[in-house]
Amino acid sequence: MRTIDLRPGPTGHAAPVTDVAFRPDGTRLATCSYDGTVLLWDVTTPARPRQLTRLHHRRLVNAARWNPVHTDLLATASADKTVAVWRAPEGPDTRRQTPLTVLARHTDDINAVDWMPDGHRLICVSEDGRATLWDTRTGAFAGEVGSHAAHCMRVSVSRDGLVATVGEDGMIAVCDPDRPGGTVVRHRAASVEGCAWSHSGTTLAITRDDGVVELLTPELAVRATVTVARTAARSVAWAEDDTSFVVGAYDGALHVFDAEGRRLHRVHDARMWPRSAAVARGVVAVGGFWNGPHLLDLATGTPLAEPSAPNHGPNAMAVLDGELLVGCDSGTVVAFHPDLGDTDDPDGAALGAPPPVRLLPVSDSPVLSLAADGQAFYAGTYAGQVHRRDADGEPTAVTDRSDTPVTALCRTAEGLVAGTYDGALVALDPVSLAETGRGAPHDGSVKSLAPFGDGFASAATDRTTAAGGLRDRTTLWEHGNLVNAVATLGGRVVATASRDHTVKVGLLERSPEQDTWEPLHRRTLLGPDESVKCVTLLGDPDRPVVLAGSYDFGLYRWRIDWDDDTGLGSGRRVDEFRQGVSCMCRLDARRAAVAGWDGRILVVGLDAEGEVRVLRRFDLDTLALRAGKSIWAGKSLWSGNSLWAVAG
């Protein structure tokens, strides 16, 4: 397994912050990130957090928890399928830290950890649905304490040793590992992604994907039900005296309630990513898309400290009038001509003079999706808005904030379709962006849309891929896990990329009698060792070439022969990135652009023999500096809702 190499700067993270955790005394904070590191901060003075030490995993880090007894010990959970236990230095230490123990028999990404009250045993929950118990003194596996039918998302241990786990299957389970056989289970219709015991151990708060928080007894009886937002409620944490609790939701806000569920205040900041929150000494820490945590006063919601610079991770790409558009975590779209700029022939292996670049600030919220037509481009944001910009980048229309991230956009013959985190398919007028209709939603977040025939194809976390119009849609196939991306070619071929490590591709035919799409041929393609994040198609529908990018950093290709009935295909690795491959788009019939979360962009194409070659390489930092200012570094300047920055 290769190690993430984002080359972070001297301060902060190089990718979004996924989790925050206070040490029990509240003077230290651990922040985890997609950059594969954990940063330790001195927050003795919350208004002036001071970075101390950086800890390294091989993949993104999902969670961290401090030991309640041995308070210098920290457990960290990673997508590299390990949990590490570290002895945190008290002051700054620039040496590469080595973990005391590595718990490494997990079969999938570790989503969360929590300590048992004895300070020796640790509960780990994983994408494979399992909740496992470990002895950190020896590194020994001590047994399985629970199992979910889908991803197990969070774990919380009460002061009395009750273990609560929640998952995407909607299950809430409470057990005592020292008294087997007494597990209490409840099920909800919505995915449950967060949980936290009160400090007294008398109340369990759980957060649901439908925006609801429930306060439960240890027997899982409902004490209170609180509606937080119109989109997913994700994280929850209690004040130290249990008189209030905070909830992070995917409306980009932190919500504060008293112990009875009465709202105290709401703090919105589009730079926050409230999938994580923690409370200590009257201070709330929240994760974010920038290079560090947000620190807020619990009583008033007043910001105490903010991250210093945005991150540049690319999330989506589109093409408008020959320009490649790249939507970034910073809320900016980077536009440049991928045909310009010098390369070393014949393989284009080196970056020479970069092409002219335009920086188009769209929002103070990350750009998650892009689409374009001949007159304009459209950007969907985490803040739940769709922005329309003309070819010069000037704003012409924007939707109201929907409070649910716009995860996918597609320009069809009939208009613009937006897919959202809560599974909605929404038709928008392509000029005014007024809503014109809604289709039958997916039973999960819409991850990707692509034009197909007179309609579009869609991929979602409910594991399905569908095709058709807004309302009349045909399910084409299911994967063994969520579907990250869909691509189409010539109105006949559909390809999908999934977290089950596979790509599926099918040659489809319309059934006029039943008005449905039927696969004439379908192939399952193997090669990546981890989740496949993005996919596109090149060539001709009768002999397509499939390109896909993975969390294993690899770019893969498959050449499809529909006459080959073996049903499985093994891909060839074309190139590698320093982080997961995040997005791609077709430039024309024989070329595509591919971006990684390391900020690199490749232009690849088919040669005369139909093999995929790298034609050009670009770097987002270099492109931004070419534009005369850096949006990733230096002093941040705010103008309305747009982020600008000048090079330091």
C-alpha positions in Angstrom: 0.0 0.0 0.0 1.5 3.3 -1.1 1.6 6.3 1.3 -0.2 9.6 0.8 2.3 12.2 -0.2 0.6 15.6 -0.2 3.7 17.5 1.0 1.9 19.7 3.5 3.3 23.1 4.4 4.7 24.1 7.7 1.3 24.8 9.2 -2.0 23.1 8.9 -3.3 20.3 6.8 -3.1 19.9 3.1 -6.7 18.5 2.8 -10.0 18.7 4.6 -10.2 18.0 8.4 -12.2 14.8 9.0 -12.2 14.6 12.8 -11.4 16.6 15.9 -10.7 15.4 19.5 -9.9 17.2 22.7 -7.6 15.6 25.3 -9.6 15.2 28.6 -8.1 18.3 30.1 -9.0 20.4 27.1 -5.5 21.8 26.5 -4.7 19.6 23.5 -6.6 19.0 20.3 -6.0 16.3 17.7 -7.2 17.0 14.1 -7.3 14.3 11.4 -7.3 14.8 7.7 -7.6 13.4 4.2 -3.9 14.3 3.9 -3.0 11.1 5.9 -1.8 13.0 9.0 -2.9 13.9 12.5 -1.9 17.3 13.9 -1.6 17.9 17.6 -2.4 21.5 18.7 -1.8 23.4 22.0 -5.2 25.0 22.6 -4.5 26.2 26.1 -5.4 29.7 24.7 -8.2 28.8 22.2 -7.9 32.1 20.4 -4.2 31.2 19.5 -3.9 27.5 18.8 -0.3 26.4 18.3 0.7 23.4 16.1 2.9 20.9 18.0 3.4 17.6 16.2 2.4 15.7 13.1 1.6 12.0 13.1 1.5 10.0 9.8 -0.7 7.2 8.4 -0.5 5.7 4.9 -4.0 6.7 4.0 -6.6 9.3 5.0 -7.3 9.5 8.8 -10.9 9.2 9.9 -10.8 9.6 13.7 -8.8 10.1 16.8 -9.5 9.6 20.5 -7.5 10.4 23.6 -7.1 7.9 26.4 -9.3 8.7 29.4 -6.8 7.3 31.9 -3.4 7.6 30.3 -4.0 11.0 28.9 -0.8 11.2 26.8 -2.0 8.3 24.7 -3.9 8.9 21.5 -5.6 6.3 19.2 -6.0 7.2 15.5 -8.1 5.3 12.9 -7.2 5.3 9.2 -8.3 4.1 5.8 -5.1 2.2 5.7 -7.0 -0.4 7.7 -5.0 0.2 10.8 -5.4 1.8 14.2 -2.3 3.3 15.8 -1.7 4.2 19.4 0.7 7.0 20.0 2.4 8.6 23.0 1.9 12.3 22.3 4.8 14.5 23.1 3.9 17.4 25.5 5.5 20.1 23.4 6.6 20.6 19.8 8.5 17.7 18.3 9.5 17.8 14.6 10.9 14.2 14.6 8.9 11.5 12.8 6.8 9.9 15.5 6.5 6.1 15.8 3.3 4.5 17.2 3.5 2.4 20.3 1.1 -0.2 18.9 -0.5 -0.8 15.5 -3.7 -2.8 15.4 -3.6 -4.2 11.9 -5.9 -7.2 11.4 -8.8 -5.1 10.1 -10.3 -5.9 6.7 -11.5 -2.5 5.7 -11.2 1.3 6.5 -11.5 2.1 10.2 -14.2 4.8 10.7 -14.0 5.5 14.4 -12.5 4.4 17.7 -13.2 4.8 21.4 -11.5 3.7 24.6 -13.0 1.5 27.3 -12.9 3.1 30.8 -10.0 0.9 31.9 -7.7 2.8 29.5 -6.3 -0.4 28.0 -8.9 -1.7 25.7 -10.1 0.0 22.5 -13.2 -0.4 20.4 -12.7 0.0 16.6 -15.5 0.2 14.0 -15.0 -0.4 10.3 -16.5 0.0 6.9 -17.0 -3.8 6.9 -19.7 -3.3 9.6 -17.7 -4.9 12.4 -17.1 -3.5 15.9 -14.0 -5.1 17.4 -12.3 -5.0 20.8 -8.5 -4.9 21.2 -6.0 -4.9 24.0 -3.6 -2.0 23.2 -1.0 -3.2 25.7 -0.3 -6.3 23.5 -2.0 -5.4 20.2 -4.1 -8.5 20.6 -7.5 -8.9 19.1 -9.9 -9.5 22.0 -13.1 -10.3 20.1 -16.0 -8.9 18.1 -18.6 -6.9 20.0 -21.1 -6.1 17.3 -21.8 -6.3 13.6 -23.8 -4.1 11.2 -25.2 -5.0 7.8 -23.6 -1.9 6.2 -20.8 0.5 7.2 -20.4 0.9 10.9 -19.9 4.7 11.2 -19.3 5.6 14.8 -18.7 4.3 18.3 -19.1 5.8 21.8 -18.3 4.2 25.1 -20.0 5.4 28.3 -18.2 5.9 31.6 -19.8 2.6 32.7 -18.4 0.7 29.8 -21.5 0.5 27.6 -20.5 0.4 23.9 -22.8 2.1 21.4 -22.4 1.7 17.7 -24.3 3.1 14.8 -24.3 2.5 11.1 -25.5 3.1 7.6 -28.0 0.2 8.0 -29.9 2.4 10.5 -29.0 0.1 13.4 -28.2 1.4 16.9 -26.7 -1.2 19.2 -25.7 -1.0 22.9 -23.7 -3.7 24.6 -21.4 -4.4 27.6 -18.4 -6.3 26.4 -17.9 -7.6 29.9 -21.4 -9.0 30.1 -22.0 -10.9 26.8 -25.6 -11.5 25.6 -27.1 -8.3 26.7 -27.0 -6.3 23.5 -29.9 -3.9 22.9 -30.7 -3.1 19.2 -33.0 -0.6 17.5 -33.4 0.2 13.8 -34.2 3.4 12.0 -35.2 4.0 8.4 -32.5 6.5 7.9 -28.7 6.0 8.1 -27.3 6.7 11.6 -23.8 8.3 11.3 -23.0 9.8 14.7 -23.4 8.9 18.4 -22.2 10.2 21.8 -22.9 9.3 25.4 -23.4 12.1 27.8 -20.7 12.4 30.4 -23.0 11.0 33.0 -23.7 7.9 30.8 -27.4 8.3 31.2 -28.2 9.6 27.6 -27.1 8.5 24.2 -27.4 11.1 21.4 -27.6 9.7 17.9 -27.6 11.7 14.6 -29.6 10.6 11.5 -29.2 11.2 7.8 -32.7 12.7 7.7 -31.5 15.6 9.9 -32.9 14.3 13.2 -31.2 13.8 16.5 -32.6 11.3 19.1 -31.8 11.3 22.8 -32.0 7.8 24.1 -31.8 5.9 27.4 -29.2 3.1 27.8 -32.0 0.7 26.9 -32.6 2.8 23.7 -35.9 4.2 24.7 -36.5 7.6 23.2 -36.3 10.6 25.6 -36.5 13.3 22.9 -36.5 13.7 19.2 -34.9 16.9 17.8 -35.2 18.1 14.2 -31.8 19.8 13.4 -31.7 20.4 9.7 -33.2 19.5 6.3 -30.1 17.5 5.5 -28.0 14.9 7.3 -27.1 15.5 11.0 -23.6 14.0 11.3 -21.7 14.7 14.4 -22.7 15.2 18.1 -20.8 16.1 21.3 -21.9 17.0 24.8 -20.8 19.9 27.0 -18.8 18.7 30.0 -21.6 19.4 32.4 -24.2 17.7 30.1 -26.4 20.9 30.1 -26.1 21.2 26.3 -24.9 19.4 23.2 -23.7 20.4 19.8 -24.6 18.9 16.4 -22.8 19.3 13.1 -25.0 19.0 10.0 -24.4 18.9 6.3 -26.1 22.3 6.0 -22.6 23.7 6.9 -23.7 24.7 10.3 -23.1 23.9 14.0 -26.3 23.6 16.0 -26.3 24.0 19.8 -29.2 22.7 22.0 -29.8 22.5 25.7 -30.2 19.0 27.3 -33.9 19.0 26.6 -33.4 19.6 22.9 -34.3 23.3 22.8 -32.2 25.2 20.2 -29.8 27.7 21.7 -28.1 28.9 18.5 -26.9 28.0 15.0 -23.5 29.0 13.6 -23.0 28.8 9.8 -19.7 29.0 8.1 -19.3 27.4 4.6 -15.7 26.7 5.3 -16.7 24.3 8.1 -17.2 20.6 7.4 -19.2 19.5 10.5 -18.8 15.8 10.1 -16.9 16.2 13.4 -17.3 18.2 16.5 -15.8 18.1 20.0 -16.3 20.1 23.2 -14.0 21.0 26.2 -13.6 23.9 28.6 -16.5 25.8 27.0 -14.9 25.6 23.5 -16.2 23.7 20.5 -13.9 22.4 17.8 -15.3 21.7 14.3 -13.6 20.1 11.3 -13.5 22.0 8.0 -12.4 22.1 4.3 -9.5 24.5 5.0 -6.1 23.7 6.6 -7.2 23.5 10.3 -10.0 23.4 12.8 -12.6 26.0 13.7 -12.7 26.9 17.4 -15.9 28.5 18.8 -17.2 29.7 22.1 -19.9 27.2 23.2 -22.1 29.7 25.1 -22.3 32.3 22.3 -21.1 30.6 19.1 -18.6 33.3 18.6 -15.5 32.2 16.5 -12.3 32.1 18.6 -9.9 30.8 16.0 -10.2 29.9 12.3 -8.0 28.1 9.8 -5.5 30.2 7.9 -5.8 29.0 4.3 -8.0 27.0 1.9 -7.1 23.7 0.3 -7.0 23.1 -3.4 -8.4 19.5 -3.7 -10.1 19.0 -7.1 -13.6 17.5 -6.9 -15.1 17.9 -10.4 -14.2 18.8 -14.0 -16.1 20.0 -17.1 -15.2 21.4 -20.5 -16.4 24.8 -21.9 -15.3 26.2 -25.2 -12.1 24.3 -25.1 -11.2 25.2 -21.6 -10.9 22.6 -18.8 -12.8 23.7 -15.7 -11.7 22.3 -12.3 -13.9 22.8 -9.2 -11.9 22.8 -6.0 -12.4 22.6 -2.2 -11.6 26.3 -2.1 -14.8 27.2 -3.8 -12.9 28.3 -6.9 -13.0 27.0 -10.5 -9.6 26.9 -12.2 -9.9 27.3 -16.0 -7.2 26.6 -18.6 -6.7 25.2 -22.0 -5.4 21.6 -21.6 -3.9 21.7 -25.2 -1.6 24.6 -24.3 1.7 24.4 -22.4 5.0 22.7 -23.1 5.7 19.0 -22.6 8.6 16.7 -23.2 7.8 14.5 -26.3 7.0 11.7 -26.8 5.4 10.9 -23.5 4.6 14.4 -22.1 6.3 13.4 -18.9 7.4 16.8 -17.8 5.6 20.1 -17.2 7.0 23.0 -19.0 5.5 26.5 -19.4 2.0 26.3 -18.0 -0.9 27.6 -20.2 -2.8 30.9 -19.4 -5.0 30.3 -16.4 -8.2 31.9 -15.1 -9.3 31.7 -11.4 -13.1 32.0 -11.1 -14.2 32.3 -7.4 -17.7 30.8 -7.3 -18.5 30.4 -3.6 -17.1 30.3 -0.1 -18.1 26.6 -0.1 -16.4 23.7 -2.0 -17.4 23.1 -5.6 -18.5 19.5 -5.6 -20.0 19.2 -9.2 -19.7 20.9 -12.6 -21.5 20.8 -15.9 -21.3 23.0 -19.0 -23.0 23.8 -22.3 -22.1 26.1 -25.1 -23.0 29.3 -23.3 -22.3 28.7 -19.6 -21.0 26.4 -16.9 -22.8 25.3 -13.7 -21.2 24.7 -10.3 -22.9 22.8 -7.5 -21.6 23.5 -4.0 -21.5 21.8 -0.6 -23.6 24.7 0.7 -26.5 23.5 -1.5 -26.4 26.1 -4.3 -26.1 25.9 -8.0 -24.3 28.8 -9.7 -24.5 29.7 -13.3 -21.5 31.5 -14.9 -21.3 32.7 -18.5 -18.3 31.8 -20.7 -16.3 34.8 -19.3 -16.9 33.6 -15.7 -19.4 36.3 -14.9 -22.3 35.2 -12.5 -25.7 35.1 -14.2 -27.9 33.1 -11.8 -27.8 31.2 -8.5 -30.3 29.0 -6.7 -31.4 29.5 -3.1 -29.4 27.6 -0.5 -31.0 24.1 -0.3 -29.2 23.1 2.9 -28.1 19.8 1.2 -24.9 19.5 -0.9 -25.3 19.4 -4.7 -23.2 16.4 -5.4 -23.8 16.0 -9.2 -24.9 18.1 -12.2 -25.8 17.1 -15.7 -26.8 19.2 -18.8 -29.3 17.2 -20.8 -31.3 17.9 -24.0 -34.2 19.1 -21.8 -32.3 21.2 -19.3 -30.1 20.9 -16.2 -30.4 18.1 -13.6 -29.0 18.4 -10.1 -28.4 15.4 -7.8 -28.1 16.0 -4.1 -26.7 14.4 -1.0 -30.2 13.4 0.1 -30.9 11.5 -3.1 -33.1 14.1 -4.9 -33.1 14.5 -8.7 -34.0 18.1 -9.5 -34.7 19.7 -12.9 -33.6 23.3 -13.3 -34.1 25.8 -16.0 -30.6 26.2 -17.6 -30.8 30.0 -17.8 -32.8 31.1 -14.7 -32.0 28.0 -12.6 -35.6 28.0 -11.5 -36.8 24.5 -10.4 -39.0 22.9 -13.1 -39.5 19.4 -11.7 -38.4 16.6 -9.5 -37.8 12.9 -10.3 -38.1 9.8 -8.2 -35.2 10.0 -5.8 -32.5 7.5 -5.2 -32.5 5.7 -1.8 -29.1 7.3 -1.0 -26.9 10.2 -2.0 -26.6 10.9 -5.8 -22.9 10.6 -6.5 -22.7 11.2 -10.3 -24.8 12.1 -13.4 -24.0 11.8 -17.1 -26.1 12.6 -20.2 -27.5 9.5 -21.8 -29.9 9.4 -24.8 -32.6 12.0 -24.2 -32.1 11.8 -20.5 -29.3 10.9 -18.1 -27.6 8.1 -16.1 -27.3 8.3 -12.4 -25.1 6.6 -9.7 -25.8 6.6 -6.0 -24.9 5.3 -2.6 -27.9 2.9 -2.7 -25.5 0.8 -4.9 -27.6 1.3 -8.1 -27.1 2.8 -11.5 -30.2 4.0 -13.4 -31.0 5.6 -16.8 -33.9 7.4 -18.4 -35.8 10.7 -18.0 -36.5 12.6 -14.8 -39.4 10.3 -13.8 -39.2 7.2 -15.9 -36.0 5.5 -15.0 -34.6 2.0 -15.4 -32.3 0.4 -12.8 -29.4 -1.0 -15.0 -27.5 -2.9 -12.3 -26.3 -2.9 -8.7 -22.8 -3.0 -7.3 -21.7 -4.7 -4.1 -21.2 -1.3 -2.5 -22.0 2.4 -3.2 -21.5 3.6 -6.8 -19.1 6.6 -7.0 -19.4 7.6 -10.6 -21.1 7.0 -13.9 -20.0 7.7 -17.5 -21.7 7.3 -20.9 -20.6 7.0 -24.5 -22.6 7.4 -27.7 -26.0 6.9 -26.1 -25.3 3.2 -26.0 -22.6 2.5 -23.3 -22.6 3.1 -19.6 -19.7 2.5 -17.2 -19.8 2.8 -13.4 -17.1 2.9 -10.6 -17.8 1.5 -7.2 -16.5 1.2 -3.7 -16.6 -2.6 -4.2 -13.2 -2.1 -6.1 -14.9 -2.9 -9.5 -16.0 -1.1 -12.7 -19.0 -2.3 -14.6 -19.6 -1.4 -18.2 -22.6 -2.3 -20.4 -23.8 -2.0 -24.0 -27.4 -1.0 -23.8 -30.5 -1.2 -26.0 -33.8 0.6 -25.6 -36.8 -1.6 -25.4 -39.7 0.3 -27.1 -42.3 -2.1 -25.8 -41.5 -1.5 -22.2 -39.7 1.8 -22.6 -36.8 0.6 -20.6 -33.0 0.1 -21.1 -31.7 -3.5 -21.4 -28.0 -4.5 -21.3 -27.0 -6.4 -24.4 -23.6 -7.1 -22.9 -22.1 -6.3 -19.5 -18.6 -6.7 -18.1 -17.2 -6.5 -14.6 -13.7 -5.0 -14.7 -11.0 -5.7 -12.0 -7.7 -4.1 -11.2 -7.9 -1.5 -8.4 -7.1 -2.7 -4.9 -9.4 0.0 -3.3 -12.5 1.9 -3.9 -12.9 3.1 -7.5 -13.7 6.8 -7.4 -14.2 8.0 -11.0 -14.7 6.7 -14.6 -14.9 7.8 -18.2 -15.1 6.3 -21.7 -13.1 6.9 -24.8 -13.1 5.5 -28.4 -16.1 4.0 -30.1 -19.1 2.3 -28.5 -18.4 -0.9 -30.4 -14.8 -1.0 -28.9 -14.7 1.4 -26.0 -11.8 2.1 -23.7 -12.7 2.5 -20.0 -10.6 4.7 -17.8 -11.0 4.7 -14.0 -9.2 6.2 -11.0 -9.0 4.7 -7.6 -8.3 5.5 -4.0 -5.2 3.3 -4.4 -3.7 6.2 -6.4 -3.8 4.4 -9.7 -5.3 5.3 -13.1 -6.4 2.2 -14.9 -7.6 1.3 -18.4 -9.5 -1.6 -20.0 -10.1 -2.2 -23.7 -13.6 -3.8 -24.2 -14.4 -6.5 -26.7 -18.1 -7.2 -26.6 -17.5 -10.5 -28.4 -15.4 -11.7 -25.5 -17.9 -13.5 -23.2 -15.5 -14.2 -20.3 -17.4 -11.6 -18.2 -14.3 -10.3 -16.3 -11.6 -8.0 -17.4 -8.3 -7.1 -15.8 -7.1 -3.5 -16.1 -3.7 -2.1 -16.8 -2.3 0.7 -14.6 -1.5 3.7 -16.7 -0.1 6.1 -14.1 0.0 6.9 -10.4 -0.8 9.9 -8.2 0.4 10.9 -4.7 -3.2 10.6 -3.4 -6.5 9.1 -4.5 -7.7 9.9 -8.0 -10.7 12.3 -7.5 -12.3 13.1 -10.9 -12.0 12.9 -14.6 -13.8 14.0 -17.8 -13.7 13.3 -21.5 -12.2 16.1 -23.6 -13.1 14.5 -26.9 -13.4 11.0 -28.4 -9.8 10.1 -27.8 -8.7 12.2 -24.8 -9.6 12.7 -21.2 -8.4 14.8 -18.2 -7.8 13.1 -14.9 -7.2 14.8 -11.5 -5.9 13.6 -8.2 -6.4 15.0 -4.7 -2.6 15.8 -4.8 -3.5 18.6 -7.1 -2.0 17.0 -10.2 -3.9 16.9 -13.5 -3.1 14.6 -16.4 -4.3 14.8 -20.0 -4.3 11.3 -21.5 -5.2 10.0 -24.9 -5.4 7.0 -27.2 -2.5 6.4 -29.5 -2.7 4.8 -33.0 -2.7 1.3 -31.4 -5.5 2.3 -29.0 -3.2 2.4 -26.0 -3.6 5.1 -23.4 -0.7 7.5 -23.1 0.0 10.5 -20.8 0.1 13.6 -23.1 0.4 16.4 -20.5 0.8 17.0 -16.8 -0.3 20.0 -14.8 -0.2 21.1 -11.2 -2.9 23.2 -9.6 -0.5 25.2 -7.5 1.7 26.0 -10.5 -1.4 27.0 -12.5 -2.7 29.3 -9.8 0.7 31.1 -9.5 0.7 31.4 -13.2 -2.5 33.4 -12.9 -0.7 36.0 -10.8 -2.1 35.1 -7.4 -2.3 31.9 -5.3 -5.7 30.9 -4.0 -4.1 28.3 -1.8 -1.6 30.3 0.2 -0.9 33.7 1.6 -3.3 36.2 3.2 -7.0 35.5 2.6 -9.2 38.3 1.4 -13.0 38.2 1.4 -15.2 40.0 -1.1 -18.9 39.2 -0.7 -19.2 35.4 -1.0 -16.1 35.0 -3.1 -12.7 34.0 -1.8 -9.6 35.7 -3.2 -6.0 35.5 -1.9 -2.7 37.0 -2.8 0.5 35.2 -2.9 2.6 35.5 0.2 
